[in-house]
Amino acid sequence: MTLYVTSDLHLEHSNIIEYCDRPYEDVDQMNADLISNWNNRVEKEDVVIFLGDLVFGGKDEIVSYIDKLNGNILFIQGNHDDVDASFPFPVCQSTTIEHSGIEFFCSHYPENVPDGANWWHLYGHVHNNDLEEYPFISPGNKRINVSTDVTGYGPISMDSIIEYIQEGLRHETVPNKN
């Protein structure tokens, strides 16, 4: 079992292609590619912490797309996720995890770290729109932007994230070694 993280797929959101300069002709191509990338990386028994903004739509669309994605998904609500208590899977606002002896705080927003916390922060929401402020990894302030736009349009394993932390270098996007 491998643990992955990702956020901000924005399936069915045609404007996100231009907004984030995604390399897709149209929303159908983007949807197909993002689902394929996810399923090519994630096995059925893997776990994915999804940090919000799955699909531009309502509850039915979210459930429909979750059914197309491999892995057991822990769903953290983003600002575009219309979720409620009747969902067939757990949804939360944030969570903490430990991986390889390192603690992580996981939320949709980069500013949501609790006061005084000394954890690494995994977040989304900001896409690739301000890589100076919100790069993929910023060791100095222990922040990791896992928006799909900076991780090669697919989930990234926590083992890979640990390697980047140990490397100690800042990266605007994930280098081509995922």
Long-range contacts (C-beta under 8 A, 24 or more apart in sequence): 1-45, 1-46, 1-47, 2-42, 2-43, 2-46, 2-47, 2-157, 2-158, 2-159, 3-46, 3-47, 3-48, 3-49, 3-97, 3-99, 3-157, 3-158, 3-159, 4-41, 4-42, 4-46, 4-47, 4-48, 4-49, 4-71, 4-155, 4-156, 4-157, 4-158, 5-48, 5-49, 5-50, 5-51, 5-106, 5-122, 5-146, 5-155, 5-156, 5-158, 5-161, 6-38, 6-48, 6-50, 6-51, 6-124, 6-146, 6-148, 6-151, 6-154, 6-155, 6-156, 7-50, 7-51, 7-52, 7-53, 7-78, 7-108, 7-123, 7-124, 7-125, 7-146, 7-147, 7-148, 8-51, 8-52, 8-53, 8-78, 8-124, 8-125, 8-127, 8-147, 8-148, 8-149, 9-34, 9-38, 9-53, 9-54, 9-55, 9-148, 10-53, 10-54, 10-55, 10-56, 10-80, 11-35, 11-54, 11-55, 11-56, 11-61, 11-65, 12-55, 12-56, 12-57, 12-61, 13-55, 13-56, 13-80, 16-56, 19-127, 19-129, 20-127, 20-128, 20-129, 20-149, 21-128, 22-149, 22-153, 33-153, 34-148, 34-153, 34-154, 35-65, 35-68, 35-69, 37-152, 37-153, 37-154, 37-155, 38-69, 38-70, 38-154, 38-155, 39-68, 39-69, 39-70, 40-154, 41-154, 41-155, 41-157, 42-69, 42-70, 42-71, 42-155, 43-70, 43-71, 44-70, 44-71, 45-71, 45-72, 46-70, 46-71, 46-72, 47-71, 47-72, 47-73, 47-74, 48-72, 48-73, 48-74, 48-155, 49-73, 49-74, 49-76, 49-95, 49-97, 49-106, 49-122, 50-74, 50-75, 50-76, 51-76, 51-78, 51-106, 51-107, 51-108, 51-122, 51-123, 51-124, 51-125, 51-146, 52-76, 52-77, 52-78, 52-79, 52-80, 52-81, 52-108, 52-124, 52-125, 53-78, 53-79, 53-80, 53-81, 53-108, 53-124, 53-125, 54-78, 54-81, 55-80, 56-80, 57-82, 58-82, 59-83, 59-84, 59-86, 59-87, 62-87, 63-87, 63-88, 76-106, 76-107, 76-108, 77-108, 78-108, 78-124, 78-125, 79-108, 79-125, 99-158, 99-159, 99-161, 99-162, 100-158, 100-159, 100-162, 102-162, 102-165, 110-134, 110-143, 110-145, 118-142, 120-144, 120-165, 122-146, 122-161, 128-173, 131-172, 131-173, 135-170, 135-171, 135-172, 135-173, 136-164, 136-171, 136-172, 136-173, 136-174, 137-161, 137-164, 137-165, 137-169, 137-170, 137-171, 138-170, 139-165, 139-168, 139-169, 139-170, 140-170, 150-174, 151-178, 152-176, 152-178, 154-178
